[in-house]
Amino acid sequence: MMLKTIIAAASFAALFAAPTFAQDASPNGTWVDKWGTSFTFKLCGDGTDLCGTLNDIQGDSRTPENLKFVNQQVVQGKQTGPNKWEGNISLNGGGAKAIVELKNATTIKLTGCKGGIFCSSIDYIKQ
């Protein structure tokens, strides 16, 4: 009986924890991956769209072709759910589908997909 009470209390507390995430977390700001590539994301358009500017690119993606995108807005997305946007990313000489998910107040996940088959995800940490 005590275990059921603890589980019920934890479940009840979790209901109130979720809204706190939505209020405290924001995609606005500068985000950096483990290689040093950084983006600045901000809400744009009607205030629910997401725009991302490439600040710097490092690692294997640091090619002359990609360096042309530095200081350019390369991510545009429409909100498709709480803390989730889908749209496009421009890199590697073309475009790809982009999915941006705000995982928590300090982590954002960027997934790029070419042809709906080849997808790659990278986590970025808020600076």
N, C-alpha and C positions, 0 to 999 in steps of 0.2 A: 504494500500500500504506500509506503514511504517513497519507493522508487517512482511509482506512478505520479505522485504529487510533485516530485522533483522534475520529472519529464514535462508535466503539464505547466509548471512554472517556467521552465526554460522555453517551452513553445510560446507561451504568452509573452515572455520578454523578447523573443525573436520578432514577434509581430511589431513591436515598437522600435526595434533596431533598424529595420529596413527603411522607414521614412527618414531616419537620421542620415543614412548614406546618401539619399537623393538630395538632401539639403546641403550637406557638407562637401560633397564631391562635385567637381566641375571640370569639364574638359579644357576650360580656358587656362592657358599657360604654356610653358616650354617643357617639352618631354624629350628624354634622351634614352637611347638604347645602350646595350652593353658595349657596343663598338664606338660610341660617341656620335652617332648620327642623331640630329635633333630636329624637331618640328615645333612650331608654335601653332597650337590649335585654339580656335575661338568659335563661339556661337555666332552665326551670321545670318543673313537673309531675314527671315521673320523672327529670328531669335531661337529657332529650334534646329536650323541647319547647322552643319559643322564645316568650317573651312580650315585647312592646314597649310602652313607655309614651311617649306624646307629651309632650315637655317644652315645646316652643315651636313655633309655626308662623309662617312668614314667606312673602313673595312673594304670588303670585296666590291661593294657597290660604288666606291669612289672611282668612277671612270670619267674621262673627259665628257662623255655623253651625258652623264648624270650631273656633273658639276654645273652644266648649263641651267639646271633647275634650282640651284641654290638661290635663296631669297625670292623664290616664286611660289605662288599659291599652287600647290600640286594636288591637294585633297579637297573634294567637295562631296558632301553627303547630306541626305535627307534623314531625319529621325524616323526610325522604323520601330522603336520601342524605347522603354526607359533606358537611358544611357547607352543607346546603340544607334549608329548611323550607317547608311549604305549609300554608296555613290561611286566615284571614280578617283583613281590616283594616276598621275602622269609621271612616269619614270622609265628608264631603260629604252628611250626612243619611242615610247608609245603610251597607251593607256591600259589600265586594268581595272577590274571591279575592286572596290575597296570596302571593307567592313571595319568600322572603328567601334570598339566596345570599351567603355569606361568600367574597368573591373572593380575599382575602389578609388578612394581619394588620391592614391599615389601611383596607380598603375593603369595604363591604357594599352589596349591590344589592337594592333593594326594588322589586318589580313588583306593581302592582295591576291587576286585570282585572275589568271589569263585563261580565256576559253572555258571557264567554269570547271576546269580539270586541275590545272597546276596552281595550287595555292600555297602561300607561305605566310606565317604569322610571326610577328615580333612584338615583344612587350617593351614598353617605354615607361620610364620612371619620371615622375614630375619633379622638376627642379625648383 
